[in-house]
Amino acid sequence: MEENYDITDEAKLELHKAKCFFEFLGKEDEFLDNFLHQLRLILQMPYGFQIRYRDVRIVKFGQFDYTIHYIVNKEQIIILHILNQSQNY
């Protein structure tokens, strides 16, 4: 599969909030590197992760308590959410 993906506006906002938080802690570069690593894994093997709900697959960050929620739709990966797993909703 080629690198064909899209990030929803909501996921972009969630990523921006997380980036700002880790910038405050001085860990922005580590967080973004971890995010890009997980994104590369998704692009390399989009069907390699278990469907968790409504065709949504979830990938956990290795170093941070965040997950990427995505779907594969007609050979395009759509990033739906980038969520902090410690947050109350």
C-alpha positions as CSV (number, residue, x, y, z in Angstrom):
1,M,0.0,0.0,0.0
2,E,1.4,3.4,-0.9
3,E,1.5,6.2,1.6
4,N,-2.1,7.3,1.1
5,Y,-3.6,8.7,4.3
6,D,-5.6,11.5,5.6
7,I,-6.0,13.0,9.1
8,T,-9.4,14.3,10.2
9,D,-9.7,17.9,11.5
10,E,-10.5,16.5,14.9
11,A,-7.4,14.3,15.0
12,K,-5.3,17.3,13.9
13,L,-6.6,19.3,16.8
14,E,-5.9,16.4,19.2
15,L,-2.4,16.2,17.9
16,H,-1.9,19.9,18.2
17,K,-3.1,19.9,21.8
18,A,-0.8,17.0,22.7
19,K,2.1,18.7,20.9
20,C,1.6,21.9,22.9
21,F,1.4,19.9,26.2
22,F,4.7,18.1,25.5
23,E,6.3,21.3,24.3
24,F,5.6,22.7,27.8
25,L,7.3,19.6,29.3
26,G,10.2,19.8,26.9
27,K,9.3,16.5,25.3
28,E,7.7,17.7,22.0
29,D,10.4,16.2,19.7
30,E,10.2,12.8,21.5
31,F,6.4,12.8,21.2
32,L,6.4,13.7,17.5
33,D,9.1,11.1,16.8
34,N,6.9,8.5,18.6
35,F,3.8,9.6,16.6
36,L,5.7,9.4,13.3
37,H,7.1,6.0,14.2
38,Q,3.5,4.7,14.8
39,L,2.3,6.3,11.6
40,R,5.0,4.6,9.6
41,L,4.0,1.3,11.2
42,I,0.4,1.9,10.1
43,L,1.4,2.8,6.6
44,Q,3.6,-0.3,6.3
45,M,0.9,-2.7,7.6
46,P,-2.5,-1.1,7.8
47,Y,-4.3,-4.4,8.3
48,G,-1.8,-5.6,10.9
49,F,-3.6,-4.2,13.8
50,Q,-6.8,-5.6,15.4
51,I,-10.2,-4.0,14.7
52,R,-11.4,-2.8,18.1
53,Y,-14.8,-1.1,17.3
54,R,-16.8,-0.1,14.2
55,D,-13.9,-1.1,11.8
56,V,-11.6,1.2,13.8
57,R,-8.1,-0.1,14.5
58,I,-6.0,1.3,17.4
59,V,-2.2,1.6,17.7
60,K,-0.7,2.5,21.0
61,F,2.3,4.8,21.2
62,G,5.4,3.1,22.5
63,Q,6.6,5.8,24.8
64,F,3.6,7.9,25.6
65,D,0.1,7.0,26.8
66,Y,-1.6,7.9,23.5
67,T,-3.3,5.9,20.8
68,I,-4.0,6.4,17.1
69,H,-7.5,5.4,16.0
70,Y,-7.8,4.8,12.3
71,I,-9.8,3.0,9.6
72,V,-8.8,1.7,6.2
73,N,-11.3,2.9,3.6
74,K,-10.7,1.8,0.0
75,E,-6.9,1.6,0.3
76,Q,-6.8,4.9,2.1
77,I,-5.9,5.2,5.8
78,I,-8.0,7.8,7.7
79,I,-6.7,8.8,11.1
80,L,-9.8,9.5,13.2
81,H,-8.4,10.3,16.6
82,I,-5.1,10.7,18.6
83,L,-6.2,10.2,22.1
84,N,-4.6,10.4,25.6
85,Q,-5.5,7.2,27.4
86,S,-5.3,8.9,30.8
87,Q,-7.8,11.6,30.0
88,N,-11.4,11.5,31.4
89,Y,-14.1,11.9,28.8
